[in-house]
Amino acid sequence: MHMNQVTLPVSDMEEATAFYRRMGFLQIVDTPHYARFECPQGDATFSLSLEDGSCHNGSVIYFEHEQLDELVAELQGKGFEFAQAPRDMSYLWREAILYDPSGNKIKLYRAGENRRYPPWRVELSAAPDAGP
């Protein structure tokens, strides 16, 4: 099974799409109520959906970049404001945090091998059986 995409709720589609294009994402679908983007590296996508009311749903979207500090400096040079500058976290990732115009939390991070293989990874033999 492959994950297709994550969809974030937004309150202003024009403002949101401009924000993500400025971050460097390639917009591949553009409608008044829905937009979809390709990530600059790899084949992952994500989308935006215009919502009425509050967009605060507690979701966090993560984008990994090997040169995190350089990326953050580049984005700051474009006027992006960060709630947290890049810093080393206790779970062995380096992270920076910013918010899109609708208040969605974005974590830019670098984890390397620790993204999928942290020291506390559950071994397959120890995982519960999924059943038939």
C-alpha positions in Angstrom: 0.0 0.0 0.0 1.3 3.5 -0.9 0.1 6.7 0.6 -1.3 8.9 -2.1 -1.4 12.3 -0.4 -2.4 14.4 2.6 -5.1 17.1 2.2 -4.9 20.2 4.4 -7.9 22.4 5.0 -7.5 26.1 4.1 -9.6 29.2 4.5 -8.3 31.2 1.5 -7.3 29.2 -1.5 -5.5 32.0 -3.4 -3.4 32.9 -0.3 -2.7 29.2 0.5 -1.6 28.3 -3.1 0.6 31.3 -3.3 2.3 30.4 0.0 3.1 26.8 -1.1 4.3 27.9 -4.6 6.6 30.4 -2.9 7.9 27.5 -0.7 8.9 25.8 -4.0 6.1 23.2 -4.5 4.8 22.7 -8.0 1.1 23.2 -8.3 -0.5 20.5 -10.5 -4.2 21.1 -9.9 -5.9 24.5 -9.5 -9.6 24.9 -8.9 -11.5 27.4 -6.6 -12.0 24.7 -4.0 -9.1 22.3 -4.4 -5.4 22.4 -5.2 -2.7 19.8 -5.5 1.1 20.0 -5.4 4.1 17.9 -6.2 7.0 18.0 -3.8 10.3 19.3 -5.3 12.0 16.0 -4.7 10.6 12.5 -4.9 7.1 11.7 -6.1 5.0 12.7 -3.0 2.1 15.0 -3.4 -0.3 16.9 -1.1 -3.4 18.9 -1.6 -5.4 21.8 -0.2 -9.2 21.8 0.3 -11.2 25.0 0.8 -13.2 24.7 4.0 -15.8 26.9 5.7 -15.1 27.8 9.3 -12.1 26.8 11.3 -9.2 25.1 9.6 -7.5 24.2 12.9 -7.6 20.4 13.0 -4.4 19.6 14.9 -2.7 18.1 11.9 1.0 18.6 11.2 2.6 18.1 7.8 6.3 17.2 7.6 8.6 17.9 4.7 12.1 16.5 4.9 15.1 18.3 3.4 18.8 17.2 3.8 20.0 20.8 3.9 17.5 22.0 6.5 19.4 25.0 7.8 20.1 26.3 4.3 16.4 25.8 3.3 15.2 27.7 6.3 17.6 30.6 5.6 16.4 30.7 2.0 12.8 30.8 3.0 13.5 33.5 5.6 15.1 35.5 2.8 11.8 35.2 1.0 9.9 36.6 4.0 8.7 33.3 5.6 8.4 33.6 9.4 9.3 30.6 11.6 7.8 29.8 15.0 10.8 27.6 15.7 14.3 27.9 14.1 16.0 24.7 13.3 17.0 22.8 16.4 18.0 19.3 17.4 15.1 17.4 19.0 15.2 14.6 21.6 13.9 12.1 19.0 17.0 12.6 16.8 15.5 14.9 14.2 16.4 18.5 13.4 13.3 20.5 13.0 12.0 24.0 12.1 8.3 25.0 12.5 6.2 27.5 10.5 2.5 27.9 9.8 0.7 28.4 6.5 -1.8 31.3 6.2 -4.7 29.0 7.4 -2.8 28.0 10.6 -1.7 24.6 9.4 1.5 23.5 11.2 4.4 22.7 8.9 7.6 21.0 10.2 10.6 21.1 8.0 13.0 18.6 9.2 16.1 16.4 8.6 16.1 12.9 10.1 18.2 10.8 7.8 18.1 7.1 8.8 16.3 8.0 12.0 13.1 8.8 10.0 12.4 5.1 9.5 15.0 3.4 11.6 15.2 5.2 15.0 17.0 3.3 17.8 13.6 2.5 19.4 12.1 1.0 16.1 9.7 -1.9 16.7 11.2 -5.0 15.3 8.9 -6.9 12.9 9.1 -10.1 15.0 7.8 -8.0 18.0 5.0 -6.4 16.1 1.4 -7.6 16.9 0.0 -10.0 14.3 -2.4 -8.3 12.0 -4.4 -11.5 11.6 -5.7 -13.2 8.5 
